[in-house]
Amino acid sequence: MSEAPRDRTELAAQLAQASADGLPVSPRGGGTHSRVGHPEGRPRSSISTTQLDALIDYTPQDLTITVEAGMSVDRLGEIADQHGQFWPQVGAGAEATVGGVLASATSGLSRLRFGPVRDSLLQVVVATGDGRLITAGGRTVKGVSGYDLPRLMTGSFGSLGVIVEVTLKLWPRLPARRWFARSGADALDVGLALLSELYRPGAVIVSGDTTHVELVGQPEDVVAPAGFTPSEAPPPPIGTGVVRVGVTPARVRELLHALGGLGVPMSTQLGVGTCLVAVESTEQIAEVRAHAQRIGGHAVVDDAPDELRIDPWGPPPAGLEIMRRLKAAFDPAGVLNPGLMPGGI
Amino acid sequence: MGTATATASAARFRALLDSERVMEHPLERAIYARDGSITEGKCGLVVLPQTREEVSACVRVAAELGLAIVPRGSGTGLAGGAVPFDDAVVVSLARMNRILDIDPDVPCAWVEPGVLNLDISTAVADLDLHYAPDPSSQAACSIGGNVATNSGGPHCLAYGVTAQHIMGLEMVTADGSVLELGGPAPDPPGFDLRGLSVGGEGTLGLVTKVCVRLTRNPPAVRTMLLDFDSVAEGAATVGAIVAAGVVPAAMEMMDQKMNIAVEAFVGAGLPVDAATVLLVEVDGTPAQIAAEAELVQRVGREHGAREVRVAADETERQLLWKARKSAFGAVARVAPNYYLHDCVVPRTHLVDVLEEIGAIAERHDLVIMNVFHAGDGNLHPLIAFDRRDSDQVDRVYEAGREIIAACMAVGGVLSGEHGIGVEKRDFMPLQFGEIDLAAQADARCAFDPDGLMNPLKVLPAGSRCGELTVAPDSLPPGTWL
């Protein structure tokens, strides 16, 4: 069964019914992160947000926009662009929805400069598992009224509620913005040197033997570093599955040295500590994870078929008991992606 | 749970800490019954643990005896978040004040909660780094308190509030267990408990260690002071600068009453005949500050700026910032006490809300001074008064209510950076519905099922989750507001 409710009231009612019937359901945006977490935590029945795609409010002078969660990231980008503004997550893929990007905490390539996606979420309206419509946060660029439920919802993969509306902070478009690339055996050294020389680049990414750098700002500041030529944004590594590693940015060299032996495609955001690794087997996933953990990091399966997601998250995170209580509070009947999250939550 | 009082339980805590770190003398307790707000509570006992293990042991004993705990940093909070009620145990983290590790390659630092905000920036200055959130009280407030309230500051306009600069936390929760949440490795799996904990106002746990993100010092900076004949012109300038595509590092406004008080206090050469002044700072590469400073000055003049003073050097820049950050202290020249609100309104409503605040002041025959983060619409209307005049106190409270109502009416929020504490908790229903507040109570109970961590704060009476029985309709007797 697949539902595509026309509005949030209908969506909430369908969730309330699912809870009453004890029928698990999987919230769905553009489907770009449908291959995440424990496979048994992804029920066959889905509930789609794609019909919830209205622009609710946009005051360019306030740099805030309120949209329904099913709006595509590209559409949001077009609307903001008409007023010389942007949301740094644009480029998440043609299918990606605003709600899906937030539910999966997918940050853009320019995170080094513009921060992770969770920093741009000001207010959220969520339909809980039992069909309550909850508003948290506020529509202003700054606010600390009450508990930060918007951050809790970011990255919760639809297991606490279905995000139905969000208010986002936008950025004014910068006068110049461009990617440059340079290839060579010393790609990592070149990248690390750029990271310490440049003042607030958009991104410095090492992908294979290529160093990619995004520069943003005044035209005078957006000029190719020595040896670099204009290029496109680096493509993501492609394999049967992709693992997302997070390590302290201080130990990226050790990580890449250790992973080098695998001989698989990967792409590393310097200064952030995120490394996407293409993998072909559960053994490779375990190996990547072991290397990450040895230097205090973690590795989660970002996108892979069911058979590669035997242990998608690694060791249970701190605070599992608190996470269980949160799940029970927001989804009392346990119908939203039950078991998808770490610890089988 | 036991029925012991905190004061009578001092011996239990003395078994955990040196006796000088357990304070029960009425004078000492009186000092810890207050914070930077105007609320006064009642403190049963003060304990000053120095290690995570001591914090955990104190929490366990309190839990065993059923005693409420109120965490405290430097006590500079402006919403009463650190004020104890009903003889609660105040756990001061002021003595946990070591900078544990600085890693310039991230860059980040692990610090204990009692480290003062400004001390972090001072410690990393030679690495050309700083800690970005800069509340006016930065020389006195602690990083633990900053985490609790999700503090802001002038430079949060461009750099973001505390939550964006906290990479990880170590926290002792209500049952005494220790949680390490996050760290310099990005996006740990599971729900974002770190993100949820920042701004928890000490109701979710006691922070015993913090990993702060450090920020590179900008290669160039330019600070400008613009003055106007009307508040409307100043506010219109703020909106126009943002609309033109520039988010300055900071954009602060002070009205005439505040200018006069500050100028008498600091002597920074502020134009005291102006209706309002706007302090704007741009930073970045030389090309960026040149372009942005030119735009700020042009937009300012187009909107009626009488003069644009550009700080000639670092000394003059520091003087202008000293003027801005001395504002709260300068109020003492006007009246012995002040009551402060912290609403945020959409930038597009700055002018009408400021006019309404002026009308409220007139209606209640009160002096209201304005100094605020204009760039993000974060108002700080400050009501100067004398608490010995009970009629005036009533009017202060009523004016505060009306200010909040005016901000809410244009889509504003209750607090931008000071938190809710006890002083704003009963206003929460103005921003949130019953169902929203119940969800917040649920989140709190997930951390603290017995409700012993900083009770009576953040959420209004009646919105607590089912397991909690504390639900007084009003603040405890003796509460002074």
Interface residues (C-beta under 8 A of the other chain):
Chain A: T59 P60 Q61 D62 L63 T64 G84 A105 S107 G115 P116 R118 D119 T128 R132 L133 I134 T135 A136 G138 R139 T140 V141 K142 G143 V144 S145 G146 Y147 D148 L149 R151 L152 T154 G155 S156 L160 W171 P172 R173 P175 Y199 R200 G217 Q218 P219 E220 D221 R244 G246 V247 T248 P249 A250 V272 G273 T274 G296 G297 H298 V300 W313 G314 P316 P317 A318 G319 L320 I322 M323 R325 L326 A329 F330 M341 P342 G343 I345
Chain B: D103 D105 V106 T149 N150 G152 C156 G160 V161 A163 Q164 T173 L179 E180 L181 G183 P184 A185 P186 D187 P188 P189 G190 F191 D192 L193 G195 L196 V198 G199 G200 R216 P218 P219 G239 V242 A243 G245 V246 V247 G284 T285 A287 Q288 A291 V344 V345 P346 R347 T348 H373 D376 G377 N378 G411 G412 V413 L414 S415 G416 E417 H418 G419 I420 K424 M428 Q431 F432 G433 I435 D436 L437 A439 Q440 D442 A443 R444 C445 A446 F447 P449 V458 L459 C465
